[in-house]
């Protein structure tokens, strides 16, 4: 897919990160994963991110990821597939090349491993990965990888295939400075955990769209919220926030790692054999799964 095509696709609707399915031995479960991708592709999400944060990128080995991307591409129909990418610069370059070969339409560059880095180091990291591939690249401002506006502007000047900026910092002042300075050179994606809680603020800061984790298991509700938001239907947005997202946030906040584990539990509740999360994450308790089932209610598949 041409770089401008994936950039346009990113800005054309709601986005999501499918969970990665595992069998009882903790190995990638391709058949179940592809059924889930096929189901999600029937809803209105123009791009799905394979092996992203909700897909437990941090628990995957680099040699597993190209096969996951290939499997997603085979099942996604007309829906574009962007792959997670990351780790250190050397591994990131090799992984970017591998997922491009596997058919990824683009990559999302997740925060590098462990250590804080200066802006010049981040600049060199992103630049080298961008220049190693011919597909579109999105950067993800979060945790120990926060690009400042001057660094991002340099990267836009140096890397024509840098097409997107995703934010997970919640720093509206910084992101507004970035959107005002960079303009339409990039596509802007909201990436806070349970992004719907922050979607209105990010839309006001110049962001185009966001990625919905709950799309994994209540895609119809996720799309309804997105459409109400874009239509300015605040009343309906607030109804959905109060009925679903705020209770889900309370469940998600009960334990560290539930931003992923609760999503995977929801996928299992919809009838997909997604398996457990890999360590160092842990799954919901049986009681908490019942709480989630009650919350999903009429949205169950």
C-alpha positions in Angstrom: 0.0 0.0 0.0 1.3 3.5 -0.9 2.4 5.7 1.9 -0.3 8.3 1.2 -3.0 5.6 1.0 -2.2 4.3 4.5 -2.0 7.8 5.8 -5.5 8.5 4.4 -6.8 5.2 5.8 -5.5 6.1 9.3 -7.5 9.3 9.3 -10.7 7.8 7.8 -12.2 6.2 10.9 -11.9 4.4 14.2 -8.8 2.3 14.7 -8.1 -0.7 16.9 -5.4 -3.1 18.2 -6.5 -6.8 18.2 -5.3 -9.0 21.0 -2.8 -11.7 20.1 -4.3 -15.2 20.6 -2.4 -17.9 22.4 -3.0 -21.6 22.9 -2.7 -23.5 26.2 1.1 -23.6 25.9 1.3 -19.9 25.4 2.1 -20.1 21.7 0.5 -18.1 18.9 -2.9 -19.5 18.0 -3.3 -18.6 14.3 -6.8 -20.0 13.6 -8.6 -18.3 16.4 -6.6 -15.1 15.8 -7.7 -15.0 12.1 -11.3 -15.7 13.0 -11.2 -12.7 15.3 -9.5 -10.5 12.7 -12.1 -11.5 10.1 -14.9 -10.6 12.5 -13.4 -7.2 13.4 -12.8 -6.4 9.7 -16.6 -6.6 9.2 -17.0 -3.4 11.3 -16.0 0.1 10.4 -12.3 0.2 11.3 -10.1 1.1 8.3 -6.9 0.0 10.0 -6.1 -2.7 12.6 -2.7 -2.8 14.4 -1.3 -6.3 14.7 1.1 -7.1 17.5 0.6 -3.7 19.1 0.4 -2.8 22.8 -3.0 -4.5 23.4 -1.6 -7.4 21.3 1.1 -7.9 23.9 4.0 -6.7 21.7 6.2 -6.4 24.8 5.8 -10.2 25.4 6.4 -11.3 21.9 9.8 -12.3 20.5 10.8 -10.5 17.3 10.6 -13.7 15.3 7.0 -14.2 16.2 5.8 -10.8 15.0 6.1 -11.2 11.2 4.0 -14.4 11.3 1.3 -12.6 13.3 1.3 -9.7 10.8 1.1 -12.2 7.9 -1.8 -14.0 9.5 -3.6 -10.7 10.1 -3.1 -9.7 6.4 -4.5 -13.0 5.2 -7.7 -12.5 7.3 -8.3 -8.8 7.1 -9.8 -8.4 3.7 -9.7 -4.7 2.7 -8.8 -3.6 6.2 -5.2 -2.3 6.3 -2.8 -3.9 8.8 -0.1 -1.9 10.7 2.5 -3.8 12.7 3.9 -2.9 16.1 7.7 -2.3 16.0 10.2 -1.4 18.7 12.9 -2.6 21.1 16.3 -1.0 20.6 17.3 0.6 17.3 19.2 -2.4 15.9 16.4 -4.8 16.6 13.8 -2.3 15.6 15.4 -1.9 12.1 15.5 -5.6 11.6 11.9 -6.0 12.8 10.7 -3.2 10.6 12.2 -4.9 7.5 10.7 -8.2 8.5 7.2 -7.0 8.9 7.4 -5.0 5.7 8.4 -8.3 4.0 5.4 -10.0 5.7 3.0 -7.6 4.1 2.5 -4.8 6.8 1.0 -1.7 5.3 2.8 0.4 7.9 4.5 0.2 11.3 3.8 1.8 14.7 7.0 2.5 16.5 6.4 1.7 20.2 8.6 3.1 22.9 12.1 1.7 23.0 13.2 -0.6 25.7 13.8 0.5 29.3 16.0 3.5 29.4 15.3 7.2 29.1 17.0 8.8 26.1 17.9 12.4 25.0 16.1 14.0 22.1 19.1 13.5 19.8 19.1 9.8 20.6 15.3 9.5 19.9 15.8 11.4 16.7 18.5 9.0 15.5 16.4 6.0 16.6 13.3 7.0 14.7 15.2 8.2 11.7 17.1 5.0 11.3 14.0 2.9 11.5 12.0 5.1 9.1 14.9 5.0 6.6 15.1 1.2 6.7 11.7 0.6 5.1 9.5 2.0 2.4 6.2 1.7 4.2 4.6 4.4 6.4 5.7 4.9 10.0 3.9 6.2 13.0 5.6 7.2 16.3 4.0 6.7 19.7 4.7 9.4 22.3 4.5 7.5 25.6 6.5 6.7 28.8 10.2 6.9 28.1 9.9 7.9 24.4 8.4 11.4 24.2 9.4 13.4 21.2 9.4 17.2 21.6 8.0 19.4 18.8 11.4 20.4 17.4 12.6 16.8 17.3 9.4 15.7 15.5 9.7 18.6 13.0 13.3 17.5 12.2 12.0 13.9 11.6 9.2 15.2 9.4 11.8 17.0 7.3 14.1 14.0 7.0 11.7 11.1 6.7 9.0 11.3 4.0 7.5 8.0 5.2 6.8 9.4 8.7 3.1 9.8 8.4 1.6 9.6 11.9 1.9 10.7 15.5 0.1 8.8 18.3 0.0 10.2 21.8 -0.3 8.3 25.1 1.1 11.0 27.4 -2.1 12.9 28.1 -0.1 16.1 27.8 -2.7 18.2 25.9 -0.4 21.2 26.0 2.4 19.4 24.2 0.1 17.7 21.7 -1.6 20.9 20.9 1.8 22.5 20.2 2.6 19.6 17.9 -0.6 19.8 15.9 -0.3 23.6 15.6 3.4 23.4 14.5 3.3 20.3 12.3 -0.2 20.7 10.8 -1.4 18.2 8.3 2.1 16.8 7.6 1.1 14.0 10.0 -2.0 12.1 10.9 -2.8 12.4 14.7 -4.0 9.4 16.7 -5.2 9.4 20.3 -3.6 6.5 22.2 -4.5 6.8 25.9 -5.6 3.6 27.6 -9.4 3.4 27.1 -9.1 6.2 24.6 -12.8 7.0 24.6 -12.4 8.6 28.0 -10.1 11.2 26.4 -11.4 11.3 22.9 -13.3 14.6 23.1 -10.3 16.5 24.5 -8.0 15.1 21.8 -10.4 15.9 19.1 -10.4 19.5 20.3 -6.6 19.5 20.3 -6.5 18.7 16.5 -6.4 14.9 16.6 -8.0 13.0 13.7 -9.0 9.8 15.4 -8.0 7.3 18.1 -7.5 3.6 18.7 -10.2 1.8 20.6 -9.1 -1.3 22.7 -12.7 -2.2 23.5 -13.4 -2.5 19.7 -11.8 -6.0 20.3 -15.0 -7.3 21.9 -17.8 -4.6 21.6 -17.0 -3.3 18.1 -20.5 -2.1 17.4 -20.6 0.0 20.6 -17.1 1.4 19.9 -18.2 2.5 16.4 -21.4 4.0 17.8 -19.4 6.1 20.3 -17.0 7.2 17.6 -19.8 8.3 15.3 -21.6 10.2 18.1 -18.3 11.9 18.9 -17.7 13.0 15.4 -21.3 14.1 15.0 -21.1 16.3 18.1 -23.8 14.2 19.8 -22.5 14.9 23.3 -25.7 13.5 24.9 -25.2 10.0 23.4 -21.5 10.1 24.1 -22.2 10.8 27.8 -24.8 8.0 27.9 -22.3 5.5 26.6 -19.5 6.8 28.9 -21.7 6.4 32.0 -23.3 3.1 31.0 -20.1 1.3 29.7 -16.8 3.1 29.7 -16.7 4.5 33.3 -17.7 1.1 34.8 -15.1 -0.6 32.5 -12.5 1.9 33.7 -13.2 1.0 37.3 -12.7 -2.7 36.4 -9.6 -2.0 34.4 -8.1 0.1 37.3 -8.4 -2.7 39.9 -5.0 -4.1 39.0 -1.9 -3.2 37.0 -2.0 -4.7 33.5 -5.7 -4.9 33.2 -5.7 -2.4 30.4 -4.7 -5.5 28.3 -6.0 -8.4 30.4 -9.5 -7.0 30.6 -9.6 -6.6 26.8 -8.5 -10.2 26.3 -11.1 -11.4 28.8 -13.8 -9.5 26.8 -12.6 -11.3 23.6 -13.0 -14.7 25.3 -16.4 -13.7 26.5 -17.4 -13.1 22.9 -16.6 -16.7 22.1 -13.1 -16.5 20.7 -10.4 -18.8 22.1 -7.9 -16.1 22.7 -6.1 -17.7 25.6 -4.5 -16.1 28.6 -2.2 -13.1 28.7 1.5 -13.9 28.9 3.5 -13.1 32.0 4.4 -10.6 33.3 0.7 -9.8 32.9 -2.0 -11.8 34.8 -5.6 -12.5 33.9 -8.8 -11.3 35.6 -10.2 -13.4 38.4 -13.3 -15.4 37.8 -15.3 -12.9 39.8 -14.0 -10.0 37.7 -14.8 -11.9 34.5 -18.4 -12.2 35.7 -18.4 -8.4 36.3 -17.2 -7.9 32.8 -19.8 -10.3 31.4 -22.5 -8.4 33.1 -21.2 -5.1 31.8 -21.0 -6.4 28.2 -24.6 -7.5 28.5 -26.5 -7.0 25.3 -23.3 -6.3 23.4 -22.3 -9.9 23.6 -21.8 -11.6 20.3 
